Amino acid sequence: MPKGTPTKAEIDFIIGKIYQKHSKWKAPKIRNEANRILQRSAPDTPPNFPSLSFVQKLLALIRKRAAEDDPQDKLWSLGSLDDYPISPNALPVVIDIRRLYASDMTIRQAKWVARLLPLCDDNIALLDMAAEYATNEMFFATEDGTFDSKGMDYLYFYPQLTDEDIEESEKEIAEQEGK
């Protein structure tokens, strides 16, 4: 994430990622974790940012979207190409990934594998990245279907916040809860 004030897309992504890992957490705890992550990349982040109200509204949207029945969240198969085409060049990789690692690959995930294929030559990493993009698209796509992926793009392609940062933050929380 770039230094400076984070964008809404970046904040949405961070909150969505926290929710994916800790779906039972309540809004105040998610807000505190988001703030901790934001302060690592932007030390000037105020202590109550994002606001609890913002996090509550975003979590309501995420939970609503997760409960919706979208055809793109059905299992991918060759038959789904009629309605959801992917690049013919990506098809062998999508089939290999589905066969070897992800028999439960959704249409949305297959589309993201095809989109991200030129950027990643490790199929397991590609599947992980595609799954994150697919989940965030499901959560944050607007009513007209557009999806602002800038927050994820920064974290994947301009990494300043590492998995170690996130793990360290989670350890700090566990230590605080254990006290």
N, C-alpha and C positions, 0 to 999 in steps of 0.2 A: 504494500500500500504506500502511495507516495506520502512524503511528509506534508504537513499542513492540515487544513480542515478536510476531514473525510467527506466524501459525497454520500448522498442518500443510498445509492446503489451499493457502496462499500459497507455502509452500516447495515443495510438489509442483508447482505451476504453474511456478514459476521454473525448477526443475530440468527439467521437461518442455519448457519453451520453449528452454532451452539445448540439450537433447538434440535437439530438432527442427532447430535451426540447425547443430549440430555432432555428428551421430550417430556420428562416428568417435572422438570424444574419450573418454578413459578416465575412470573415476569420480573419481580425484583432481583432474583438471583441471576437471571439471564442478563438483565440490565447491568448488574455489577460486573459480570464476567465480560460483557461487551466493552464496558468502560475500561476494565483492566487491559484488554487487548488493544483498545484504541490508544490508551496512554503510552503503551510501549512504542507505538509507531508515531504518535503525535503527543509528546509530553505535555503540551499546553491544553489538552482535552480537559474540560471542566469535570469535577467529580460526579456530578449528577447528569452526565451526558452519555447516551441519549436519555431523554426524559422517560419516566416510568409510563406515562400516558402513550408515548410513541411506541414503546416496546409492547405494551398491552394491545394496542391496535394492530401492530404488525403480527403479533402472535395469533390474534383472532383471525386475521386474513390467512396466515399460514395454515392454521387448523381447518379453516373452511375449505381452502384449496385442497388440502390433503384428503378431505372427505368427499370431494367431488369425483364423479365418474367421468374421466376424460378418455376417449378412445386411444390416445397416444400412450396411455399407461397400461395398455393390454400387452400381452406377450408378443414379441416380434417374430415374424415368420416371413418366408419368401412371399407368401400371399399378401402380406401387408404392403408390399411395394407398389401395388396399384394405387392405393390411397396415400401412401407415405414413401415416395421414391427416395432413394439414396444414390450417390454416385456409383456407377458401375465399377470404377476403380477401387472403391471402398468395400464393395460387396464381399470379396474373399476374406478380408480382414474381419468384417462384421461376423461372417459365418464362423471363422476360426475362433474368435473371442467367445461367441455364443456357445460353440461346441466344447471348448476347452475350459472356460471359466465361468460362464454366466448363462446357464440354461434358462434362467428366468429374466433374460434381457427384455426390456420393454421397447416398444417402438420409439419412444422418446430417447432412450439411451442409445439405440442403434443410430438414430439421426445424429446424435452428438459424437458418437464414435466416428462416423463418416466425416463430420465437419472438422474434428480435431486431428484426424489421421495424419495430415501433412506436418503436424507440429510435434508428434510424439512417435518414436520408433519402438517403444516398449509396450507391448499389448496390455500388460497388467496395469501399468501406469495410465495408459490410454483409457482403459475401462474405468478406473477409479475417477479420472478427470471427467469422463463422459457422464458417469453416474452423478457426480456433484453438479455438473451443469444441468443435467436433466431434472434433478430434484429442485434446484433453485429456479429453473424455468417453470416447473409446476407450481411452486410457491408464489413466484413473483411476476409471472406474465400478466400483462394488463388484460382488461376485458376484450380488447381487439386482438390479443395474441402476441403483442410485441413483448420482448424480453430485453431488459437493459442488463447486460452482463459485465459492465465495466468494473464492478466491485470484484468479481471473480477473476476477470482478466488481469487486474492489477496484482492480485494475490498469486496467480499462476505464472504470469509472464513478466512481472516486475517484482519478484519476491523480496520483500524486506522483512516480512513477518514469517518466520519459519515454523515448521511443525514443532521444533524444540521450544519455541516461544510459547506455543499453545500448551504443550505438555507441561512446561514449567509453571504456567499459570494454573493448570489443573492441579498440579502437586501442591501449590500454595493454597488453593481452595481446600483441598483434602486435609492439609495440615491445620488450617484454621477451623475446619469443621470438627477435627479430632480433639481440639483443645477444650 
